[in-house]
């Protein structure tokens, strides 16, 4: 079912095989900034796989009726952690939230990225002035640093990350394409298992080492989804 190549990365025959072991209750990091860089094929496969009670971490809470929005509409997500849940086409999340059918943890965008970076780097958290003195800081430890109130923000880890990249080589090293890069690299470092959709796999040596953003060390599974 899967091909073995040099290194630890597995190359899966399709998106369904790549997400087959995502468990109920898993915390799933989903890349993308709106629809840019969103791993739609992997999300659709997760919807078909049927895992439920999921906690989804993503910058947005879905657009229109596709991708992440379709996963929400299927009733598989218990909680969304994101920075920007409301926009003109986020009607699926809006309705679920207003009906009390989904939980929301709102995190400022930079804090969201840094919490995942901390998880990937093995750090215990960081002090951040963003959100201090607002409801976002309620229940969190605070302290004054140089006279400015800071909030202790803790690492945000995932059981699995669904990542969209541009290309992989046969080791699983990744490059991204322009704005589609966004949250994908940091999520790849912050999950127990990282599953990646790419448009193509090139031979070893086919990627300029200077432009590789995510080393294969962080990549567990790759599937080719032609665009």
C-alpha positions as a printed Julia matrix, in Angstrom:
227×3 Matrix{Float64}:
   0.0    0.0    0.0
   2.89   2.37   0.68
   6.27   2.78  -0.91
   9.5    2.76   1.1
  12.12   5.33   0.17
  15.37   6.45   1.81
  14.61   8.07   5.15
  11.65   7.77   7.47
   8.93   9.34   5.31
   6.25   7.06   3.87
   4.7    7.83   0.5
   1.03   6.89   0.44
  -0.99   5.9   -2.61
  -3.82   8.33  -1.88
  -5.1   10.81   0.68
  -7.41   8.25   2.29
  -4.48   6.01   3.18
  -2.53   8.99   4.51
  -5.14   9.87   7.17
  -6.51   6.39   7.86
  -5.22   6.25  11.46
  -6.46   9.62  12.75
  -8.3    8.75  15.95
 -11.48  10.11  17.46
 -10.68  13.0   19.79
  -7.41  13.87  18.01
  -6.03  17.4   17.91
  -5.52  18.16  14.21
  -3.41  21.08  12.99
  -4.63  22.2    9.57
  -2.5   24.55   7.5
  -3.76  27.37   5.35
  -4.6   31.05   5.44
  -8.18  31.0    4.28
  -8.06  28.76   1.23
  -4.39  29.54   0.42
  -2.31  26.53   1.33
  -5.22  24.64   2.83
  -4.72  20.85   2.37
  -8.21  20.3    0.97
  -7.58  16.76  -0.32
  -6.4   15.62   3.13
  -9.34  17.32   4.87
 -11.78  15.67   2.48
 -10.12  12.31   3.19
 -10.45  12.9    6.94
 -14.15  13.65   6.42
 -14.58  10.37   4.55
 -12.57   8.53   7.23
 -15.12   9.7    9.8
 -13.02  10.5   12.9
 -15.15  12.52  15.33
 -14.82  14.7   18.42
 -11.83  16.4   16.81
 -10.06  19.54  18.01
  -9.01  21.52  14.95
  -6.29  24.18  15.06
  -6.27  26.43  12.02
  -5.95  30.13  11.31
  -9.51  30.3    9.96
 -12.68  28.34  10.66
 -13.52  27.31   7.12
 -14.66  28.95   3.91
 -17.93  28.4    2.04
 -18.88  24.7    1.98
 -15.58  23.05   1.07
 -12.46  21.82   2.85
 -12.47  22.64   6.55
 -16.02  24.0    6.35
 -17.23  20.64   5.0
 -15.49  18.85   7.89
 -17.27  21.14  10.35
 -20.61  20.61   8.59
 -20.16  16.83   8.94
 -20.27  17.25  12.73
 -16.8   15.77  13.26
 -15.26  18.74  15.08
 -15.9   19.49  18.76
 -13.64  22.51  19.13
 -11.88  25.03  16.89
  -8.76  26.92  17.97
  -8.12  29.76  15.55
  -7.4   33.47  15.17
  -9.97  34.51  12.57
 -13.25  32.58  12.76
 -15.54  35.09  11.08
 -15.48  36.22   7.49
 -18.05  36.69   4.75
 -18.09  33.02   3.74
 -17.68  31.3    7.13
 -21.39  30.56   7.42
 -20.91  26.9    8.42
 -18.87  27.78  11.52
 -21.11  30.77  12.3
 -24.23  28.6   12.45
 -22.62  25.81  14.47
 -21.27  28.33  16.99
 -24.53  30.23  17.33
 -26.38  26.93  17.78
 -23.96  25.87  20.53
 -22.75  22.87  18.53
 -19.05  23.77  18.47
 -16.54  25.31  20.9
 -14.18  28.15  20.02
 -10.81  29.13  21.52
  -9.78  32.47  20.04
  -6.01  33.07  19.84
  -4.3   36.14  18.33
  -2.66  35.21  15.04
   0.96  35.74  16.06
   0.37  33.99  19.37
  -1.18  31.03  17.54
   1.9   30.63  15.36
   4.32  31.1   18.27
   2.52  28.58  20.47
   3.0   25.95  17.75
   6.61  27.03  17.21
   7.2   26.49  20.93
   5.74  23.0   20.68
   8.0   22.18  17.74
  11.07  23.57  19.48
  10.4   21.75  22.74
   9.95  24.95  24.73
   7.68  25.3   27.73
   5.96  28.51  26.63
   6.61  32.23  26.31
   5.62  35.57  27.79
   3.64  37.76  25.4
   2.02  41.21  25.88
  -0.68  40.5   23.26
  -4.02  39.92  24.93
  -2.92  41.21  28.35
  -5.77  42.94  30.16
  -8.4   41.42  27.84
 -10.7   38.39  28.16
  -8.08  36.42  26.18
  -5.85  36.51  29.27
  -8.45  35.25  31.74
  -7.21  32.27  33.72
  -3.64  32.66  32.5
  -0.54  33.52  34.52
   0.66  37.12  34.05
   3.66  39.18  35.14
   5.19  42.59  34.57
   8.27  42.63  32.35
   9.92  46.06  31.97
   6.71  47.56  33.3
   4.51  45.88  30.69
   2.01  43.16  31.56
   2.72  39.89  29.8
   0.69  36.69  29.53
   2.19  33.21  29.77
   1.26  31.35  26.59
   1.76  27.59  26.53
   2.82  25.33  23.63
   0.12  24.13  21.27
   0.76  20.59  20.09
  -1.15  18.39  17.66
  -1.6   14.66  17.32
  -1.5   15.09  13.58
  -0.78  17.98  11.2
  -2.34  18.17   7.75
   0.01  20.2    5.6
  -0.05  21.47   2.01
   3.35  21.9    0.37
   4.41  22.49  -3.22
   6.9   19.71  -3.8
   8.69  16.98  -1.87
  11.82  15.08  -2.75
  12.22  11.35  -2.24
  13.44  11.93   1.32
  10.34  13.94   2.22
  12.01  17.36   2.3
   9.47  20.09   1.46
   9.29  23.36  -0.4
   6.26  25.66  -0.44
   4.76  28.03  -2.98
   4.49  31.7   -2.11
   1.6   32.64   0.22
   0.49  29.01   0.4
   3.39  28.52   2.8
   1.76  30.44   5.73
   1.16  28.21   8.8
   2.16  24.94   7.15
   5.87  24.84   8.14
   5.28  25.62  11.82
   2.49  23.04  12.01
   4.76  20.41  10.49
   7.05  20.75  13.51
   4.34  20.75  16.18
   2.52  17.45  15.66
   3.25  13.86  16.56
   2.56  12.87  12.95
   2.75  15.17   9.93
   0.84  14.27   6.77
   1.63  16.28   3.65
  -0.06  16.73   0.28
   2.21  17.87  -2.56
   1.74  18.47  -6.26
   4.79  16.39  -7.16
   7.68  14.33  -5.76
  11.06  14.99  -7.37
  14.21  12.83  -7.24
  16.82  13.34  -4.54
  18.83  16.38  -5.5
  15.88  17.84  -7.37
  15.31  20.51  -4.73
  17.77  23.29  -4.04
  18.87  22.67  -0.41
  18.83  26.43   0.13
  15.07  26.61  -0.46
  13.97  23.57   1.53
  11.79  24.91   4.35
  10.68  21.73   6.12
  13.32  18.98   6.48
  12.14  15.39   6.12
  12.77  14.91   9.85
   9.35  16.48  10.42
   7.51  14.62   7.65
   5.84  11.27   8.31
   3.6   10.72   5.28
   3.4   12.27   1.82
   0.73  11.9   -0.82
   0.77  13.38  -4.31
  -2.33  15.36  -5.19
  -1.89  16.82  -8.7
  -3.06  20.42  -9.07
